[in-house]
């Protein structure tokens, strides 16, 4: 019977160690967000003032303020999607690094795929055409060369025979 309490004690110790190793999200909410946390969201947003510059790389005062807003929202417990939705509400879809997959924006996702697939199909047919066209052309050239060489050889042989006949007669 002494073995049972030791097993229970070992099991409880193991569970406590595992719980200590994996802190929950509740612990993370109480701490201040790091620059990495802020930049992870900021790189998904573009500066509405400067064109084509991600929020995490922009050095303007406005972008510094917006990164501060992100930090404040993270401190309040907002999720990444909520923060992005906040900025979209304020400045529109143009602040998103990746356009939302709805409406006309689907063109951005579909056209490159269609061009890629179309290019592969074109290459396939071009390679098939090149592969079948080469042997026909080379065989035609080979037949023509053989006929030309036979004609020139026949002509040469006939001249040689004619010369031999002349010499043997005379």
Secondary structure, 3 states (H helix, E strand, C coil): CHHHHHHHHHHHHHHHHHHHHCCCHHHHHHCCCCHHHHHHHHCCEECCCCCCCECCCCCCHHHHHHHHHHHHHHHCCCCHHHHHHHHHHHHCHHHECCCCCCHHHHHHHHHHHHHHHHHHHHHHHHHHHHHHHHHHHHHHHHHHHHHHHHHHHHHHHHHHHHHHHHHHHC
